[in-house]
Amino acid sequence: MLTLGFIVPDGSGQTMLAFSQATIGLALVTLLIAYLPTMYAAFSQRETEVALLEVRAGSPPTAVEMLERFKQIDHELGPVWERWEIWFAQLDESHTSLAALPLFRSPSPTRSWVTAAGTVLDAAALQHSTILGEPRPDAALCIRAGFTTLRRICDLYGIPYDPDPAPGDPVSLTREEYDEAYDRLLAVGYDVVEDRDRGWESFAGWRVNYDEPLLALATLLEAPWAPWTADRSPSLGRPTLGRPRGARNGQPH
């Protein structure tokens, strides 16, 4: 068990050293055996919500489609933001203490924790900035939990980003993309802000907090194609990757 049957050390000192070295090796193997289930448990916990998002936001997921589906079934969004705020907190704890875990890909090639995070953050930002109604502190808290988590994961890999962006700083989304989202939300029956310019400024003011970290992580992890997340360069430009071949209405064949 301790690989000590092939030679007899001379003296008690050498004997103790040989036994201690062999025991350390055995202890390392034991730690590895205990370490892998911990990583799998964190991975499984992460992927449960990612898989559920496919039902709620399509494949690949989009923030607008998520809001459209919740409107069609008349489902309250408050509990969604609370659940994803907890998900971000768990992601922060597990993906910064287990450095390899962010690199673990989803079982499905069309899913990714990065694109899921971006979809939820964009949906919360759209509700908080564009959709009229009662104040949504739960959506704001979800956004803050999300960009804080993404930044800490970027810190783990040494990815640079602006830690204190101004609300007016540029984001990778264009005004045309926001207007398209605005029209779709209006078409399904949402009460939206009348002043589009103000809605765009508010949305961009939320997006700027997580825009750089989100796109940088999507690039680093080679996330599957998803609108507003893995379809553009992290260098604050227009989309650089078109819809993949075989995709139709946002749904891969």
C-alpha positions in Angstrom: 0.0 0.0 0.0 2.9 2.4 0.8 5.3 0.9 -1.8 7.8 -0.1 0.9 8.4 -3.8 0.3 11.4 -3.6 -2.1 14.1 -2.3 0.3 14.9 -1.9 4.0 16.1 1.6 4.8 19.2 1.9 7.1 18.4 3.6 10.4 15.3 4.8 12.0 15.6 8.3 10.5 15.6 7.0 6.9 12.8 4.6 7.8 10.6 7.4 9.1 11.4 9.5 6.1 10.5 6.7 3.7 7.2 6.1 5.4 6.3 9.8 5.6 7.0 10.2 1.8 4.9 7.2 0.9 2.1 8.4 3.2 2.1 11.8 1.6 1.6 10.2 -1.9 -1.3 8.2 -0.6 -2.8 11.3 1.0 -2.6 13.1 -2.3 -4.4 10.3 -4.1 -7.1 10.5 -1.4 -7.5 14.2 -1.8 -7.9 13.9 -5.6 -10.6 11.3 -5.1 -12.5 13.6 -2.8 -11.8 16.7 -5.0 -13.4 15.3 -8.2 -16.9 14.7 -6.6 -16.8 18.2 -5.3 -16.1 19.6 -8.7 -18.8 17.5 -10.3 -21.4 18.6 -7.7 -20.6 22.2 -8.5 -20.7 21.5 -12.2 -24.1 19.7 -11.9 -25.6 22.5 -9.9 -24.5 25.1 -12.5 -25.8 23.1 -15.4 -29.2 22.5 -14.0 -30.2 26.2 -14.4 -28.4 26.4 -17.8 -30.5 23.5 -19.0 -33.7 25.0 -17.6 -33.0 28.3 -19.4 -33.2 26.6 -22.8 -36.9 26.0 -22.0 -37.4 29.6 -21.0 -35.2 31.4 -23.5 -34.7 29.1 -26.5 -31.6 27.6 -28.1 -29.4 29.6 -28.4 -30.9 31.7 -25.6 -31.8 35.3 -26.1 -33.0 37.9 -23.6 -35.8 39.0 -25.8 -37.2 35.5 -26.4 -37.0 34.9 -22.7 -39.1 38.0 -21.9 -41.5 37.1 -24.8 -42.2 33.6 -23.4 -42.8 34.8 -19.9 -45.2 37.4 -21.2 -47.1 34.8 -23.3 -47.6 32.5 -20.2 -48.2 35.5 -17.9 -45.4 34.4 -15.5 -44.0 36.7 -12.8 -40.3 37.5 -13.4 -39.5 38.4 -9.8 -38.7 34.8 -8.6 -36.6 34.3 -11.7 -34.3 37.2 -10.8 -34.0 35.9 -7.2 -33.1 32.4 -8.3 -30.5 33.6 -10.7 -29.0 36.0 -8.1 -28.4 32.8 -6.0 -27.0 31.1 -9.0 -24.5 33.9 -9.6 -23.5 33.8 -5.9 -22.9 30.0 -6.1 -21.0 30.5 -9.4 -18.8 33.1 -7.7 -18.0 30.7 -4.8 -17.3 27.6 -6.9 -15.7 29.0 -10.1 -13.2 31.2 -8.2 -12.1 28.5 -5.7 -12.0 25.7 -8.4 -10.0 27.3 -11.1 -10.6 24.5 -13.7 -14.4 24.6 -13.3 -15.1 27.6 -15.6 -13.4 25.6 -18.4 -15.8 22.6 -18.1 -18.2 22.8 -21.1 -21.9 22.0 -21.0 -23.0 18.5 -22.1 -24.9 20.0 -25.0 -22.8 21.8 -27.6 -25.4 24.6 -27.9 -25.3 25.5 -24.2 -22.8 27.4 -22.1 -22.9 29.0 -18.7 -21.4 32.2 -20.2 -24.2 32.7 -22.7 -26.8 31.7 -20.1 -25.4 34.4 -17.7 -25.4 37.0 -20.5 -29.0 36.2 -21.5 -30.3 36.5 -17.9 -28.4 39.8 -17.3 -29.7 41.3 -20.6 -33.2 40.2 -19.8 -33.0 41.8 -16.3 -31.5 45.0 -17.8 -34.3 45.2 -20.4 -37.0 44.8 -17.8 -35.4 47.4 -15.5 -34.7 49.9 -18.3 -37.4 49.4 -20.9 -40.5 47.7 -19.5 -42.8 49.9 -17.4 -44.2 48.7 -14.1 -43.3 48.8 -10.4 -39.6 49.3 -9.4 -37.7 46.1 -9.8 -34.9 45.9 -7.1 -34.8 42.1 -7.6 -33.7 42.6 -11.3 -31.1 45.2 -10.2 -29.7 42.9 -7.5 -29.5 40.1 -10.1 -27.5 42.3 -12.4 -25.2 43.4 -9.7 -24.6 39.8 -8.6 -24.0 38.8 -12.2 -21.4 41.4 -13.1 -19.6 41.0 -9.8 -19.3 37.3 -10.4 -18.1 37.7 -14.0 -15.5 40.2 -12.9 -14.1 37.9 -10.2 -13.8 35.1 -12.7 -12.0 37.4 -15.0 -9.6 38.3 -12.1 -8.9 34.6 -11.7 -7.7 34.4 -15.3 -6.0 37.8 -15.3 -8.5 39.2 -17.9 -8.4 43.0 -17.9 -11.6 45.1 -17.7 -12.7 48.5 -16.6 -13.6 48.1 -12.9 -15.6 51.4 -12.8 -17.2 52.1 -16.2 -19.2 55.3 -16.7 -22.9 54.9 -17.7 -22.1 56.7 -21.0 -19.2 54.4 -22.0 -19.7 52.5 -25.2 -21.1 48.9 -25.2 -20.9 46.2 -27.8 -24.6 46.3 -28.6 -25.8 48.8 -31.2 -28.8 51.1 -31.0 -30.3 49.2 -33.9 -30.2 45.9 -31.9 -31.9 47.6 -29.0 -34.6 49.1 -31.2 -35.3 45.6 -32.6 -35.7 44.3 -29.1 -37.9 47.3 -28.1 -40.2 46.6 -31.1 -40.5 42.9 -30.2 -41.3 43.6 -26.6 -44.0 46.1 -27.7 -45.4 43.6 -30.1 -46.1 40.9 -27.5 -47.9 43.4 -25.2 -45.4 44.8 -22.8 -45.9 48.4 -21.7 -42.6 50.0 -22.6 -41.1 53.4 -22.0 -42.2 56.0 -24.6 -38.9 57.6 -24.9 -36.6 55.1 -26.7 -33.6 57.3 -26.3 -34.0 57.2 -22.5 -34.6 53.5 -22.5 -31.5 52.9 -24.6 -29.4 55.0 -22.3 -30.7 53.2 -19.3 -30.2 49.8 -20.8 -26.6 50.6 -22.0 -25.9 52.0 -18.5 -26.7 48.6 -17.0 -24.9 46.6 -19.8 -21.7 48.5 -19.5 -21.1 46.9 -16.1 -20.8 43.4 -17.5 -20.2 43.9 -21.2 -16.4 43.6 -21.2 -16.1 40.7 -18.8 -19.0 38.8 -20.5 -17.5 39.0 -24.0 -14.0 38.3 -22.8 -15.1 35.1 -21.0 -17.2 34.0 -24.1 -14.0 34.4 -26.2 -11.7 32.7 -23.8 -14.1 29.7 -23.3 -15.1 29.6 -27.0 -18.7 29.7 -26.1 -21.3 28.5 -28.7 -22.9 31.1 -30.9 -25.6 33.2 -29.1 -26.9 36.7 -29.9 -25.5 39.6 -27.8 -22.9 37.3 -26.1 -20.9 35.0 -28.3 -21.5 36.7 -31.6 -19.2 39.6 -31.3 -15.7 40.7 -30.4 -14.8 41.8 -26.9 -13.3 44.9 -28.3 -16.6 46.9 -28.2 -17.5 46.5 -31.9 -20.4 45.4 -34.0 -21.1 41.7 -34.2 -18.3 39.8 -35.8 -19.8 36.3 -36.1 -22.8 35.7 -38.2 -25.5 33.1 -37.5 -24.0 29.6 -37.9 -24.9 27.6 -41.0 -28.0 25.5 -40.6 -29.5 27.9 -38.1 -33.0 29.0 -38.7 -34.9 31.6 -36.6 -32.3 31.2 -33.9 -32.8 27.4 -33.7 -29.9 25.2 -35.0 -31.0 22.2 -37.0 
